Amino acid sequence: MVDARYERVIGDWTGADEFVDGSATASGILSIAPGPGGVVIDYVRRGGGHDLAAHAVIAGDGLWWFDSDGATPAQPGEAGWQDDMLVLDREHDGVRHVLGLIARADRIDLHLATAASGDGLAPVMSGSYSRRTVS
């Protein structure tokens, strides 16, 4: 059975991401749709000196993440819930990426932290996205 908490994140969202070092802000579009045993995520970020397009599939507790930086999973990452936060944990080129998505009544907040080669996680970016209507 699919976790009912996915219902809160399903939809189309638009917002902005801010890098924690204050270096840049970027606009983003996040689309989350039901998938087999989880959800399918499409994400596009533009601006801030680094555009990114990503596609992720969550099925059960597995995460398969593909992006324009060349991430293609040799093995699945992990996806799961910590209270009301959907946590996506994956590794790419020796760097661990942990993305947390928290659904609020009218928005999704996201937080990205990374760690290189066994270092502790360090915040990289945060964002806030509002539900948008798709025509």
C-alpha positions as CSV (number, residue, x, y, z in Angstrom):
1,M,0.0,0.0,0.0
2,V,1.2,3.5,-0.9
3,D,1.8,5.9,2.1
4,A,-1.2,8.3,2.2
5,R,1.2,11.2,3.0
6,Y,2.1,11.3,-0.7
7,E,-1.3,12.8,-1.4
8,R,0.0,16.1,0.2
9,V,2.9,16.5,-2.2
10,I,1.2,15.5,-5.4
11,G,0.6,18.4,-7.7
12,D,2.3,21.1,-9.6
13,W,4.3,23.7,-7.7
14,T,6.3,26.8,-8.5
15,G,8.7,28.7,-6.4
16,A,12.2,29.9,-5.7
17,D,15.4,28.2,-4.3
18,E,18.0,30.1,-2.4
19,F,21.5,28.9,-1.8
20,V,22.4,29.1,1.9
21,D,25.7,31.0,1.2
22,G,23.6,33.8,-0.3
23,S,25.3,33.5,-3.6
24,A,22.2,33.0,-5.7
25,T,18.4,32.6,-6.0
26,A,16.8,30.5,-8.7
27,S,13.3,29.9,-9.9
28,G,11.9,26.4,-10.0
29,I,9.0,24.2,-11.1
30,L,8.2,21.0,-9.3
31,S,5.7,18.5,-10.5
32,I,4.9,15.4,-8.4
33,A,2.5,12.7,-9.8
34,P,1.4,9.3,-8.5
35,G,3.6,6.4,-9.5
36,P,3.6,2.7,-8.8
37,G,4.2,2.4,-5.1
38,G,5.1,6.0,-4.7
39,V,5.5,9.1,-6.9
40,V,7.3,10.5,-9.9
41,I,9.0,13.8,-9.6
42,D,10.0,16.3,-12.3
43,Y,12.0,19.4,-11.2
44,V,13.4,22.3,-13.2
45,R,15.5,25.0,-11.7
46,R,16.7,28.1,-13.7
47,G,19.0,30.8,-12.6
48,G,21.6,31.2,-10.0
49,G,24.3,30.4,-12.4
50,H,23.3,26.7,-12.7
51,D,20.2,25.4,-14.4
52,L,19.1,21.9,-13.5
53,A,16.5,19.5,-14.8
54,A,15.8,16.3,-12.8
55,H,13.5,13.3,-13.0
56,A,13.0,11.0,-10.0
57,V,11.0,7.8,-9.4
58,I,10.1,6.7,-5.9
59,A,8.8,3.2,-5.5
60,G,8.5,1.7,-2.0
61,D,11.7,3.0,-0.2
62,G,13.7,3.1,-3.5
63,L,14.7,6.3,-5.2
64,W,16.0,6.5,-8.8
65,W,17.2,10.1,-9.6
66,F,18.3,11.3,-13.1
67,D,19.4,14.8,-13.8
68,S,21.1,17.1,-16.3
69,D,24.3,17.1,-14.2
70,G,24.7,13.5,-15.3
71,A,23.3,11.7,-12.3
72,T,22.2,8.2,-13.3
73,P,21.7,5.7,-10.5
74,A,24.1,2.8,-10.4
75,Q,22.0,1.7,-7.5
76,P,18.9,3.2,-6.0
77,G,18.9,5.8,-3.3
78,E,16.5,5.8,-0.4
79,A,13.2,7.5,0.0
80,G,11.1,7.6,3.1
81,W,9.1,9.7,5.6
82,Q,10.5,11.3,8.7
83,D,7.4,12.6,10.4
84,D,5.9,14.9,7.8
85,M,9.0,15.2,5.7
86,L,9.7,13.1,2.5
87,V,13.4,12.5,2.6
88,L,15.3,11.6,-0.6
89,D,18.8,10.3,0.1
90,R,21.1,9.5,-2.8
91,E,24.8,9.5,-3.8
92,H,26.3,10.8,-7.1
93,D,30.0,11.0,-7.8
94,G,31.0,10.4,-4.2
95,V,28.7,13.1,-2.9
96,R,25.7,12.3,-0.7
97,H,22.6,14.5,-1.5
98,V,19.7,14.6,1.0
99,L,16.6,16.5,-0.1
100,G,13.7,17.0,2.3
101,L,10.3,18.0,1.1
102,I,7.7,19.2,3.7
103,A,4.1,19.7,2.4
104,R,2.2,22.5,4.1
105,A,-1.4,23.4,3.4
106,D,-0.6,25.7,0.5
107,R,3.1,25.1,-0.2
108,I,6.1,22.7,-0.2
109,D,9.3,23.7,1.6
110,L,12.4,21.9,0.4
111,H,15.9,21.7,2.0
112,L,19.0,20.2,0.3
113,A,22.1,19.2,2.2
114,T,25.2,17.4,0.8
115,A,28.2,15.6,2.2
116,A,31.4,14.6,0.4
117,S,33.3,11.4,1.2
118,G,31.9,10.7,4.7
119,D,31.8,14.3,5.8
120,G,28.8,15.5,7.8
121,L,25.8,16.9,5.9
122,A,25.9,20.7,5.2
123,P,22.9,22.7,4.1
124,V,23.2,23.9,0.5
125,M,19.8,25.2,-0.6
126,S,16.3,25.8,0.6
127,G,13.1,26.7,-1.3
128,S,9.5,27.4,-1.0
129,Y,7.0,26.4,-3.6
130,S,3.3,27.3,-4.0
131,R,0.7,25.1,-5.7
132,R,0.0,26.3,-9.2
133,T,-2.8,25.7,-11.6
134,V,-1.9,24.0,-14.8
135,S,-3.9,25.0,-17.9
